Amino acid sequence: MTQTVQLKRSATAGAIPSTSDLSLGELAINTYDGKAYIKKSVGGTESIVEVGADSSSEITVMKHYLYNASANQTTFSGTDANNESLTYTAGQILVFLNGVFLDPDDYTATNGTSIVLDDGAKSSDYLEIISLGGSSGAKITGTSVYEFTATANQTVLTGSDENGNTLSYTPGKVLVFLNGVLMDNRTSTDYTETNASTITFSAGLQVSDTIIIKSYDGSAPFFRNQYDITASSTSSISGNDANGNSLSVIPKYTEVFVNGILVKKGQWSSGNGTEITFVDALTDPNYVIDVIEYGFETPEVNLFLDTQPFLGGDLNTNGNGIIGPVHMEVLASDPSGVTNRAAIYAKDVSSSAELFVRDEAGNVTQISPHNAEGEWTYYSENSITGKRFKVNMEKMIRRLEEITGEDFIEIDE
């Protein structure tokens, strides 16, 4: 039987079909980007695949490195201030000096383990490096950097940059820096993403201004919250931003900018992902705060403090181990039951945090098997009978040894 291949077409830059746009066997072609897409179905789960895409360039890991500079230091490598050893993929990094984004021409980063500045830093300077890398499954599939040097009163950036690269981007998926300061992309502010090949500034630029345009590829490379601060003192932000979007981030993959300057790592925190708290309150009533969360389908697990945290679905770690320990706060009482779920939690026993499990039926069992005297014990509560079982396993086996004359307990000291 003859099969007909159905074609769908789009001439919109960055347009990617959704699973509802295509039937199995149909082919979608983006004539602007020169890309083709098909829909696949595995075990009933549908997804869109770019034909011929190289997944080896996809980005699934983000690392943030912080170095406190010494006088005239030019080379930054090895262990940083947080005991992280620098490693990166050339071309997939962002480098900031005192919160200002550096032009890639101002440093050398080619060997994957060191950053060499053209000019020596001062002893009070700090260098931050954001490294993007990984293998597959990412919402960021690539990045591009365009560098322009402005002429007097220039407003339009288009065509070839200083390195001969032709500006091409997907609107909504770029970050624009002017002399290292992040620009505001909202209407009637710093610039307009005129189309997929032009950036138009609202005001004329100065001679020799440096403009860096960082373009991202992928389904959802980053999400940007923007807050306009008018209070005389602000120590935290939360809730809906100036665009009506609520704040919800994974701190590990988030960067915070105040008036376009990157806030030093450690100078802000976000314990539950819905609030940004600053170490030092902002005291100028004219701040613009940008919170940028990079999009990752991360192989690492982030659990935030919550009233009822749980993990669901397919917990895929992409072959990576979950690095512990995992710490649990002590609950005042056993948790209530949830349909089709079991709970693991910590509870206080004689002023000691102990680990428990609770099944769907409400049966509670201690799985850290020692009493206050350090003896091996078994403890369980039966929700049906209402009985609580406490068995001193160590005493029971000692008694069994006395009766049988055999040794069952071996102690390594």
C-alpha beads as a LAMMPS data file, in Angstrom:
LAMMPS data file: protein, C-alpha beads

413 atoms
412 bonds

1 atom types
1 bond types

-500.0 500.0 xlo xhi
-500.0 500.0 ylo yhi
-500.0 500.0 zlo zhi

Masses

1 110.0

Atoms # bond

1 1 1 0.000 0.000 0.000
2 1 1 1.400 3.382 -1.013
3 1 1 2.078 5.776 1.867
4 1 1 1.906 9.548 1.365
5 1 1 4.273 11.801 3.304
6 1 1 2.385 14.908 4.407
7 1 1 4.303 18.219 4.658
8 1 1 3.612 21.268 6.789
9 1 1 5.535 24.486 6.446
10 1 1 6.370 27.625 8.404
11 1 1 8.423 30.684 7.457
12 1 1 8.540 32.064 11.028
13 1 1 11.966 32.217 12.667
14 1 1 12.259 29.878 15.622
15 1 1 8.845 28.274 15.065
16 1 1 8.762 24.662 16.284
17 1 1 5.618 22.550 15.855
18 1 1 3.836 21.114 18.891
19 1 1 2.667 17.506 19.139
20 1 1 -0.874 18.681 18.330
21 1 1 0.338 20.279 15.085
22 1 1 1.595 17.027 13.565
23 1 1 0.213 13.563 13.031
24 1 1 2.516 10.569 13.070
25 1 1 4.153 10.381 9.645
26 1 1 3.842 14.107 8.891
27 1 1 6.897 16.283 8.342
28 1 1 7.129 19.968 9.283
29 1 1 9.657 22.238 7.579
30 1 1 10.743 25.657 8.838
31 1 1 11.911 27.374 5.670
32 1 1 13.386 30.334 7.602
33 1 1 15.590 28.264 9.930
34 1 1 16.192 25.466 7.431
35 1 1 15.043 22.815 9.900
36 1 1 12.680 19.850 9.652
37 1 1 10.664 18.190 12.416
38 1 1 8.744 14.949 12.920
39 1 1 6.612 13.593 15.750
40 1 1 7.581 10.377 17.516
41 1 1 5.606 8.223 19.933
42 1 1 7.275 5.968 22.515
43 1 1 5.006 4.022 24.848
44 1 1 2.203 6.451 24.145
45 1 1 4.346 9.508 24.976
46 1 1 4.617 11.900 22.043
47 1 1 7.399 14.407 21.374
48 1 1 8.780 16.549 18.544
49 1 1 12.206 15.692 17.123
50 1 1 14.352 17.877 14.882
51 1 1 15.496 15.794 11.909
52 1 1 19.290 15.543 11.815
53 1 1 19.787 17.427 15.093
54 1 1 22.996 16.644 16.958
55 1 1 22.040 15.989 20.569
56 1 1 25.691 16.031 21.617
57 1 1 25.581 19.853 21.678
58 1 1 22.580 20.026 23.964
59 1 1 23.093 21.672 27.322
60 1 1 21.998 19.971 30.519
61 1 1 24.432 21.274 33.121
62 1 1 24.979 24.743 34.550
63 1 1 27.833 25.537 36.931
64 1 1 28.583 28.832 38.669
65 1 1 32.163 29.551 39.738
66 1 1 33.308 32.401 41.998
67 1 1 36.906 33.596 42.371
68 1 1 38.126 36.379 44.657
69 1 1 41.018 37.985 42.815
70 1 1 44.456 38.906 44.084
71 1 1 46.314 42.015 42.883
72 1 1 47.127 41.860 39.156
73 1 1 45.790 38.307 38.837
74 1 1 45.084 37.320 35.227
75 1 1 44.683 33.528 35.333
76 1 1 41.776 31.904 37.145
77 1 1 41.697 28.119 37.362
78 1 1 41.423 25.218 39.770
79 1 1 39.357 25.391 42.940
80 1 1 37.166 28.464 43.401
81 1 1 35.881 30.157 46.576
82 1 1 33.233 27.439 46.970
83 1 1 35.671 24.538 46.479
84 1 1 34.418 23.866 42.939
85 1 1 37.036 22.988 40.329
86 1 1 36.679 25.029 37.128
87 1 1 35.689 23.135 34.001
88 1 1 33.815 24.410 30.961
89 1 1 33.165 23.960 27.257
90 1 1 34.775 26.658 25.131
91 1 1 32.149 29.012 23.743
92 1 1 29.558 27.993 26.366
93 1 1 30.438 30.370 29.191
94 1 1 29.536 33.805 30.495
95 1 1 32.237 35.685 32.417
96 1 1 31.498 38.563 34.814
97 1 1 33.970 40.851 36.594
98 1 1 32.392 42.543 39.626
99 1 1 28.986 41.740 38.130
100 1 1 29.749 43.283 34.719
101 1 1 29.552 40.960 31.717
102 1 1 32.916 40.780 29.963
103 1 1 33.382 41.028 26.228
104 1 1 34.850 37.673 25.075
105 1 1 37.666 39.754 23.539
106 1 1 38.733 40.750 27.073
107 1 1 39.795 37.244 28.078
108 1 1 40.971 33.888 26.736
109 1 1 38.979 30.744 27.466
110 1 1 40.002 27.894 25.210
111 1 1 41.382 25.004 27.280
112 1 1 38.305 24.219 29.398
113 1 1 40.047 24.672 32.765
114 1 1 41.245 28.297 32.987
115 1 1 40.190 31.866 32.217
116 1 1 42.954 34.346 31.376
117 1 1 42.102 38.064 31.538
118 1 1 43.824 40.487 29.183
119 1 1 44.310 42.934 32.072
120 1 1 45.174 42.041 35.656
121 1 1 42.400 42.241 38.229
122 1 1 42.492 44.235 41.472
123 1 1 42.683 42.627 44.893
124 1 1 39.081 43.646 45.636
125 1 1 37.710 42.224 42.359
126 1 1 35.730 39.029 42.007
127 1 1 35.293 36.946 38.876
128 1 1 32.193 34.836 38.236
129 1 1 31.948 32.235 35.494
130 1 1 28.707 30.631 34.359
131 1 1 29.433 27.409 32.499
132 1 1 26.852 25.625 30.365
133 1 1 27.429 22.068 29.217
134 1 1 26.076 18.524 29.105
135 1 1 24.777 15.884 26.763
136 1 1 21.062 15.431 26.107
137 1 1 17.522 16.190 27.206
138 1 1 17.936 19.948 27.561
139 1 1 15.694 22.906 26.915
140 1 1 18.832 24.766 25.776
141 1 1 20.226 23.250 22.606
142 1 1 22.893 25.818 21.783
143 1 1 24.116 29.388 22.199
144 1 1 25.567 32.069 19.947
145 1 1 27.390 35.315 20.749
146 1 1 27.370 38.444 18.599
147 1 1 29.694 41.397 19.251
148 1 1 29.126 44.920 17.955
149 1 1 30.980 48.215 18.524
150 1 1 28.696 51.231 18.143
151 1 1 29.178 54.391 16.132
152 1 1 27.873 57.793 17.287
153 1 1 24.086 57.731 17.847
154 1 1 23.741 54.271 16.293
155 1 1 20.456 52.577 17.215
156 1 1 20.144 49.643 14.795
157 1 1 22.289 46.512 15.036
158 1 1 21.978 44.038 12.182
159 1 1 24.020 42.049 9.683
160 1 1 27.606 40.936 10.342
161 1 1 29.225 41.537 13.723
162 1 1 32.920 42.159 14.441
163 1 1 33.710 38.480 13.893
164 1 1 31.817 38.172 10.618
165 1 1 28.839 36.383 12.184
166 1 1 25.445 37.427 10.841
167 1 1 23.006 38.349 13.599
168 1 1 20.230 35.756 13.774
169 1 1 18.124 34.953 16.832
170 1 1 14.702 33.914 18.042
171 1 1 12.786 36.822 19.624
172 1 1 12.418 36.299 23.355
173 1 1 15.514 34.103 23.507
174 1 1 18.301 36.700 23.705
175 1 1 20.085 38.633 26.433
176 1 1 21.576 41.972 25.371
177 1 1 24.459 43.601 27.263
178 1 1 25.650 47.206 26.770
179 1 1 29.168 47.734 28.122
180 1 1 28.624 44.657 30.274
181 1 1 25.263 45.755 31.731
182 1 1 22.141 43.684 31.036
183 1 1 19.559 45.676 29.093
184 1 1 15.794 45.774 29.713
185 1 1 13.917 44.104 26.841
186 1 1 10.455 45.425 27.697
187 1 1 8.582 47.681 25.272
188 1 1 9.716 51.346 25.300
189 1 1 12.695 50.628 27.569
190 1 1 16.263 49.910 26.401
191 1 1 15.789 48.118 23.099
192 1 1 13.378 46.260 20.827
193 1 1 13.797 42.835 19.308
194 1 1 12.635 44.197 15.959
195 1 1 12.809 40.872 14.152
196 1 1 14.996 37.796 14.075
197 1 1 17.932 39.707 12.581
198 1 1 17.802 43.215 14.079
199 1 1 18.117 44.789 17.532
200 1 1 16.956 48.419 17.777
201 1 1 17.971 50.571 20.749
202 1 1 15.561 53.195 22.067
203 1 1 18.300 55.846 22.325
204 1 1 21.415 56.509 20.285
205 1 1 24.558 54.736 21.458
206 1 1 27.915 56.330 22.225
207 1 1 31.010 55.932 20.098
208 1 1 32.834 52.675 20.944
209 1 1 30.025 51.302 23.113
210 1 1 30.294 47.509 23.211
211 1 1 27.136 45.473 22.651
212 1 1 27.093 41.730 23.282
213 1 1 24.035 39.763 22.163
214 1 1 23.786 36.313 23.704
215 1 1 21.351 34.177 21.700
216 1 1 19.938 30.872 22.932
217 1 1 18.397 27.986 21.008
218 1 1 15.912 25.492 22.385
219 1 1 12.302 25.110 23.448
220 1 1 12.618 27.161 26.660
221 1 1 16.227 28.308 27.197
222 1 1 15.412 30.693 30.048
223 1 1 12.579 32.467 31.832
224 1 1 12.916 36.099 32.866
225 1 1 11.128 37.727 35.804
226 1 1 11.391 41.522 36.022
227 1 1 10.587 43.653 39.063
228 1 1 10.466 47.464 39.218
229 1 1 11.390 48.523 42.758
230 1 1 10.065 51.828 44.114
231 1 1 10.301 51.194 47.876
232 1 1 13.030 52.994 49.845
233 1 1 14.306 49.651 51.167
234 1 1 13.817 46.188 49.673
235 1 1 15.216 43.010 51.203
236 1 1 13.256 40.449 49.164
237 1 1 11.026 39.994 46.109
238 1 1 8.270 37.465 45.480
239 1 1 4.875 37.058 43.828
240 1 1 3.961 38.498 40.448
241 1 1 6.508 40.640 38.629
242 1 1 5.965 43.714 36.445
243 1 1 4.757 41.468 33.619
244 1 1 2.276 39.547 35.780
245 1 1 4.464 36.427 35.968
246 1 1 4.841 34.681 39.326
247 1 1 8.296 33.892 40.691
248 1 1 9.181 30.199 40.779
249 1 1 12.810 29.192 40.226
250 1 1 15.415 26.543 40.922
251 1 1 18.151 28.596 42.649
252 1 1 20.925 26.379 41.278
253 1 1 20.043 27.464 37.740
254 1 1 19.158 31.085 38.478
255 1 1 21.037 34.378 38.204
256 1 1 19.894 37.710 39.662
257 1 1 20.709 41.113 38.170
258 1 1 20.122 44.501 39.833
259 1 1 20.104 47.400 37.371
260 1 1 21.806 45.093 34.903
261 1 1 24.674 44.085 37.207
262 1 1 24.988 40.427 38.213
263 1 1 24.497 40.007 41.973
264 1 1 27.416 38.130 43.487
265 1 1 26.670 34.509 44.322
266 1 1 26.049 34.229 48.040
267 1 1 24.557 37.719 48.257
268 1 1 21.079 36.351 47.625
269 1 1 19.180 33.182 48.460
270 1 1 15.913 31.474 47.558
271 1 1 15.122 28.679 49.974
272 1 1 11.830 27.548 48.434
273 1 1 12.195 28.961 44.911
274 1 1 9.338 31.490 45.234
275 1 1 11.267 34.337 46.844
276 1 1 14.618 36.057 46.336
277 1 1 16.115 37.369 49.588
278 1 1 19.090 39.741 49.530
279 1 1 21.826 39.689 52.174
280 1 1 21.985 43.487 52.000
281 1 1 18.734 45.388 51.479
282 1 1 18.407 47.484 48.322
283 1 1 18.070 51.093 49.458
284 1 1 17.570 52.950 46.180
285 1 1 13.877 53.242 45.162
286 1 1 14.731 52.985 41.458
287 1 1 15.919 49.438 41.028
288 1 1 15.098 47.073 38.187
289 1 1 15.630 43.453 39.221
290 1 1 15.971 40.705 36.618
291 1 1 15.705 37.081 37.737
292 1 1 16.828 34.733 34.982
293 1 1 16.273 31.008 35.388
294 1 1 17.934 28.876 32.737
295 1 1 15.802 26.031 31.411
296 1 1 17.070 22.578 32.252
297 1 1 15.520 19.138 32.375
298 1 1 18.044 18.533 35.105
299 1 1 19.444 15.129 36.068
300 1 1 19.944 16.473 39.583
301 1 1 17.170 16.486 42.167
302 1 1 16.276 19.687 43.994
303 1 1 13.921 19.331 46.962
304 1 1 12.702 22.530 48.562
305 1 1 11.257 22.923 52.027
306 1 1 7.528 22.448 51.624
307 1 1 4.549 21.465 53.740
308 1 1 3.956 18.303 51.674
309 1 1 6.931 17.622 49.402
310 1 1 6.743 14.572 47.138
311 1 1 8.403 13.116 44.066
312 1 1 6.264 11.843 41.233
313 1 1 6.620 10.581 37.696
314 1 1 9.762 9.051 36.222
315 1 1 12.732 10.271 38.257
316 1 1 15.366 10.101 35.534
317 1 1 18.879 10.982 36.704
318 1 1 20.468 10.324 33.277
319 1 1 22.870 7.853 34.889
320 1 1 23.996 10.357 37.527
321 1 1 23.998 9.431 41.191
322 1 1 22.165 11.570 43.725
323 1 1 24.970 12.917 45.887
324 1 1 24.043 12.884 49.568
325 1 1 23.539 13.099 52.353
326 1 1 19.850 13.943 52.192
327 1 1 18.840 15.805 55.354
328 1 1 15.258 15.814 56.631
329 1 1 13.853 18.142 59.245
330 1 1 12.127 16.558 62.221
331 1 1 8.316 16.491 62.051
332 1 1 6.261 17.134 65.166
333 1 1 4.020 14.142 64.381
334 1 1 3.460 11.426 61.800
335 1 1 2.227 12.768 58.452
336 1 1 -1.330 12.215 57.285
337 1 1 -2.018 9.651 54.592
338 1 1 -2.127 10.381 50.863
339 1 1 -3.822 8.034 48.386
340 1 1 -1.403 5.806 46.457
341 1 1 1.621 7.246 48.264
342 1 1 3.968 6.276 51.085
343 1 1 6.072 8.688 53.129
344 1 1 9.602 8.667 54.491
345 1 1 10.364 11.267 57.165
346 1 1 12.263 12.150 60.340
347 1 1 10.686 12.298 63.801
348 1 1 12.042 12.981 67.280
349 1 1 12.585 9.996 69.578
350 1 1 14.101 10.776 72.985
351 1 1 15.682 13.979 71.636
352 1 1 17.177 12.150 68.657
353 1 1 16.059 12.480 65.031
354 1 1 15.061 9.043 63.745
355 1 1 13.914 7.893 60.315
356 1 1 10.407 6.487 59.751
357 1 1 8.207 5.218 56.920
358 1 1 4.404 5.424 56.701
359 1 1 2.480 3.310 54.211
360 1 1 -0.827 4.244 52.589
361 1 1 -2.775 2.305 55.233
362 1 1 -1.210 4.420 57.974
363 1 1 1.236 1.856 59.358
364 1 1 4.333 3.555 60.748
365 1 1 7.714 1.816 61.095
366 1 1 11.009 3.165 62.389
367 1 1 13.851 2.304 60.007
368 1 1 16.749 3.765 61.975
369 1 1 16.815 0.747 64.330
370 1 1 18.305 1.924 67.617
371 1 1 16.898 3.064 70.932
372 1 1 18.288 5.756 73.231
373 1 1 20.770 3.255 74.682
374 1 1 22.069 2.378 71.217
375 1 1 20.522 -1.109 71.195
376 1 1 19.127 -2.594 68.007
377 1 1 15.336 -2.384 68.159
378 1 1 12.258 -2.810 65.986
379 1 1 9.338 -0.389 66.299
380 1 1 6.080 -0.334 64.331
381 1 1 2.525 0.972 64.676
382 1 1 -0.426 -0.909 63.149
383 1 1 -3.203 1.479 62.172
384 1 1 -5.795 -1.309 61.900
385 1 1 -5.291 -2.898 65.332
386 1 1 -4.047 0.257 67.015
387 1 1 -1.182 -1.717 68.523
388 1 1 2.399 -0.507 68.807
389 1 1 5.183 -3.047 68.627
390 1 1 8.523 -2.504 70.328
391 1 1 10.993 -5.349 70.101
392 1 1 14.512 -5.194 71.495
393 1 1 16.104 -7.272 68.761
394 1 1 19.521 -7.249 70.398
395 1 1 18.230 -8.648 73.718
396 1 1 16.131 -11.238 71.915
397 1 1 19.075 -12.580 69.932
398 1 1 21.330 -12.544 73.022
399 1 1 18.745 -14.712 74.770
400 1 1 18.578 -17.000 71.737
401 1 1 22.369 -17.360 71.880
402 1 1 22.118 -18.421 75.548
403 1 1 19.495 -21.058 74.713
404 1 1 21.163 -22.530 71.638
405 1 1 24.814 -21.990 72.522
406 1 1 25.385 -20.544 69.043
407 1 1 26.706 -17.088 68.136
408 1 1 24.453 -14.938 65.948
409 1 1 25.851 -11.457 66.622
410 1 1 29.221 -10.349 65.303
411 1 1 30.484 -6.965 66.511
412 1 1 33.240 -5.059 64.696
413 1 1 34.848 -2.427 66.924

Bonds

1 1 1 2
2 1 2 3
3 1 3 4
4 1 4 5
5 1 5 6
6 1 6 7
7 1 7 8
8 1 8 9
9 1 9 10
10 1 10 11
11 1 11 12
12 1 12 13
13 1 13 14
14 1 14 15
15 1 15 16
16 1 16 17
17 1 17 18
18 1 18 19
19 1 19 20
20 1 20 21
21 1 21 22
22 1 22 23
23 1 23 24
24 1 24 25
25 1 25 26
26 1 26 27
27 1 27 28
28 1 28 29
29 1 29 30
30 1 30 31
31 1 31 32
32 1 32 33
33 1 33 34
34 1 34 35
35 1 35 36
36 1 36 37
37 1 37 38
38 1 38 39
39 1 39 40
40 1 40 41
41 1 41 42
42 1 42 43
43 1 43 44
44 1 44 45
45 1 45 46
46 1 46 47
47 1 47 48
48 1 48 49
49 1 49 50
50 1 50 51
51 1 51 52
52 1 52 53
53 1 53 54
54 1 54 55
55 1 55 56
56 1 56 57
57 1 57 58
58 1 58 59
59 1 59 60
60 1 60 61
61 1 61 62
62 1 62 63
63 1 63 64
64 1 64 65
65 1 65 66
66 1 66 67
67 1 67 68
68 1 68 69
69 1 69 70
70 1 70 71
71 1 71 72
72 1 72 73
73 1 73 74
74 1 74 75
75 1 75 76
76 1 76 77
77 1 77 78
78 1 78 79
79 1 79 80
80 1 80 81
81 1 81 82
82 1 82 83
83 1 83 84
84 1 84 85
85 1 85 86
86 1 86 87
87 1 87 88
88 1 88 89
89 1 89 90
90 1 90 91
91 1 91 92
92 1 92 93
93 1 93 94
94 1 94 95
95 1 95 96
96 1 96 97
97 1 97 98
98 1 98 99
99 1 99 100
100 1 100 101
101 1 101 102
102 1 102 103
103 1 103 104
104 1 104 105
105 1 105 106
106 1 106 107
107 1 107 108
108 1 108 109
109 1 109 110
110 1 110 111
111 1 111 112
112 1 112 113
113 1 113 114
114 1 114 115
115 1 115 116
116 1 116 117
117 1 117 118
118 1 118 119
119 1 119 120
120 1 120 121
121 1 121 122
122 1 122 123
123 1 123 124
124 1 124 125
125 1 125 126
126 1 126 127
127 1 127 128
128 1 128 129
129 1 129 130
130 1 130 131
131 1 131 132
132 1 132 133
133 1 133 134
134 1 134 135
135 1 135 136
136 1 136 137
137 1 137 138
138 1 138 139
139 1 139 140
140 1 140 141
141 1 141 142
142 1 142 143
143 1 143 144
144 1 144 145
145 1 145 146
146 1 146 147
147 1 147 148
148 1 148 149
149 1 149 150
150 1 150 151
151 1 151 152
152 1 152 153
153 1 153 154
154 1 154 155
155 1 155 156
156 1 156 157
157 1 157 158
158 1 158 159
159 1 159 160
160 1 160 161
161 1 161 162
162 1 162 163
163 1 163 164
164 1 164 165
165 1 165 166
166 1 166 167
167 1 167 168
168 1 168 169
169 1 169 170
170 1 170 171
171 1 171 172
172 1 172 173
173 1 173 174
174 1 174 175
175 1 175 176
176 1 176 177
177 1 177 178
178 1 178 179
179 1 179 180
180 1 180 181
181 1 181 182
182 1 182 183
183 1 183 184
184 1 184 185
185 1 185 186
186 1 186 187
187 1 187 188
188 1 188 189
189 1 189 190
190 1 190 191
191 1 191 192
192 1 192 193
193 1 193 194
194 1 194 195
195 1 195 196
196 1 196 197
197 1 197 198
198 1 198 199
199 1 199 200
200 1 200 201
201 1 201 202
202 1 202 203
203 1 203 204
204 1 204 205
205 1 205 206
206 1 206 207
207 1 207 208
208 1 208 209
209 1 209 210
210 1 210 211
211 1 211 212
212 1 212 213
213 1 213 214
214 1 214 215
215 1 215 216
216 1 216 217
217 1 217 218
218 1 218 219
219 1 219 220
220 1 220 221
221 1 221 222
222 1 222 223
223 1 223 224
224 1 224 225
225 1 225 226
226 1 226 227
227 1 227 228
228 1 228 229
229 1 229 230
230 1 230 231
231 1 231 232
232 1 232 233
233 1 233 234
234 1 234 235
235 1 235 236
236 1 236 237
237 1 237 238
238 1 238 239
239 1 239 240
240 1 240 241
241 1 241 242
242 1 242 243
243 1 243 244
244 1 244 245
245 1 245 246
246 1 246 247
247 1 247 248
248 1 248 249
249 1 249 250
250 1 250 251
251 1 251 252
252 1 252 253
253 1 253 254
254 1 254 255
255 1 255 256
256 1 256 257
257 1 257 258
258 1 258 259
259 1 259 260
260 1 260 261
261 1 261 262
262 1 262 263
263 1 263 264
264 1 264 265
265 1 265 266
266 1 266 267
267 1 267 268
268 1 268 269
269 1 269 270
270 1 270 271
271 1 271 272
272 1 272 273
273 1 273 274
274 1 274 275
275 1 275 276
276 1 276 277
277 1 277 278
278 1 278 279
279 1 279 280
280 1 280 281
281 1 281 282
282 1 282 283
283 1 283 284
284 1 284 285
285 1 285 286
286 1 286 287
287 1 287 288
288 1 288 289
289 1 289 290
290 1 290 291
291 1 291 292
292 1 292 293
293 1 293 294
294 1 294 295
295 1 295 296
296 1 296 297
297 1 297 298
298 1 298 299
299 1 299 300
300 1 300 301
301 1 301 302
302 1 302 303
303 1 303 304
304 1 304 305
305 1 305 306
306 1 306 307
307 1 307 308
308 1 308 309
309 1 309 310
310 1 310 311
311 1 311 312
312 1 312 313
313 1 313 314
314 1 314 315
315 1 315 316
316 1 316 317
317 1 317 318
318 1 318 319
319 1 319 320
320 1 320 321
321 1 321 322
322 1 322 323
323 1 323 324
324 1 324 325
325 1 325 326
326 1 326 327
327 1 327 328
328 1 328 329
329 1 329 330
330 1 330 331
331 1 331 332
332 1 332 333
333 1 333 334
334 1 334 335
335 1 335 336
336 1 336 337
337 1 337 338
338 1 338 339
339 1 339 340
340 1 340 341
341 1 341 342
342 1 342 343
343 1 343 344
344 1 344 345
345 1 345 346
346 1 346 347
347 1 347 348
348 1 348 349
349 1 349 350
350 1 350 351
351 1 351 352
352 1 352 353
353 1 353 354
354 1 354 355
355 1 355 356
356 1 356 357
357 1 357 358
358 1 358 359
359 1 359 360
360 1 360 361
361 1 361 362
362 1 362 363
363 1 363 364
364 1 364 365
365 1 365 366
366 1 366 367
367 1 367 368
368 1 368 369
369 1 369 370
370 1 370 371
371 1 371 372
372 1 372 373
373 1 373 374
374 1 374 375
375 1 375 376
376 1 376 377
377 1 377 378
378 1 378 379
379 1 379 380
380 1 380 381
381 1 381 382
382 1 382 383
383 1 383 384
384 1 384 385
385 1 385 386
386 1 386 387
387 1 387 388
388 1 388 389
389 1 389 390
390 1 390 391
391 1 391 392
392 1 392 393
393 1 393 394
394 1 394 395
395 1 395 396
396 1 396 397
397 1 397 398
398 1 398 399
399 1 399 400
400 1 400 401
401 1 401 402
402 1 402 403
403 1 403 404
404 1 404 405
405 1 405 406
406 1 406 407
407 1 407 408
408 1 408 409
409 1 409 410
410 1 410 411
411 1 411 412
412 1 412 413
